[in-house]
Amino acid sequence: MEQLGIPIAAPELLLEARLRLKAIGGVLHQYLAILEPHGAGNARPLFCSQRLLVRDSRIVGNGHLKLRLADQTGACPAIGFGMGTAGKAFARPGALVDCAYTISRND
């Protein structure tokens, strides 16, 4: 398509809010539970955080990327399902990353 001079639109994400890491937790989980159940017609809310510091990254399971991320307000674990197979140069410790994500509780 690009060769024909037709511009290719960048994928768009519909985000609910931009969050600092300290906002992820107890009360937010309670509010998100009100929106359940999720499925067709009721997608999980998608959030973003910018300029997160990668403190640790490793590949786990069947090619998943496990991260420890931090900003000025706190830190949290994250997992990118299937993202460990594409290489993880962007997620090396010390890198700054922008993330779009859903929030779930891991008991």
Secondary structure as the mmCIF struct_conf table of DSSP 4:
data_model
#
loop_
_struct_conf.conf_type_id
_struct_conf.id
_struct_conf.beg_label_comp_id
_struct_conf.beg_label_asym_id
_struct_conf.beg_label_seq_id
_struct_conf.end_label_comp_id
_struct_conf.end_label_asym_id
_struct_conf.end_label_seq_id
HELX_RH_3T_P HELX_RH_3T_P1 GLU A 2 LEU A 4
TURN_TY1_P TURN_TY1_P1 GLY A 5 GLY A 5
HELX_LH_PP_P HELX_LH_PP_P1 ILE A 6 PRO A 11
BEND BEND1 GLU A 16 GLU A 16
STRN STRN1 ALA A 17 ARG A 18
HELX_RH_3T_P HELX_RH_3T_P2 LEU A 21 ALA A 23
BEND BEND2 ILE A 24 GLY A 25
HELX_RH_AL_P HELX_RH_AL_P1 GLY A 26 ILE A 34
TURN_TY1_P TURN_TY1_P2 LEU A 35 LEU A 35
HELX_LH_PP_P HELX_LH_PP_P2 GLU A 36 HIS A 38
STRN STRN2 GLY A 39 GLY A 39
TURN_TY1_P TURN_TY1_P3 ALA A 40 GLY A 41
STRN STRN3 ASN A 42 ASN A 42
HELX_LH_PP_P HELX_LH_PP_P3 ALA A 43 PRO A 45
STRN STRN4 PHE A 47 VAL A 60
TURN_TY1_P TURN_TY1_P4 GLY A 61 GLY A 63
STRN STRN5 HIS A 64 ASP A 71
TURN_TY1_P TURN_TY1_P5 GLN A 72 THR A 73
STRN STRN6 GLY A 74 GLY A 80
TURN_TY1_P TURN_TY1_P6 PHE A 81 ALA A 86
HELX_RH_3T_P HELX_RH_3T_P3 ALA A 89 ALA A 91
TURN_TY1_P TURN_TY1_P7 PRO A 93 GLY A 94
STRN STRN7 LEU A 96 TYR A 101
#
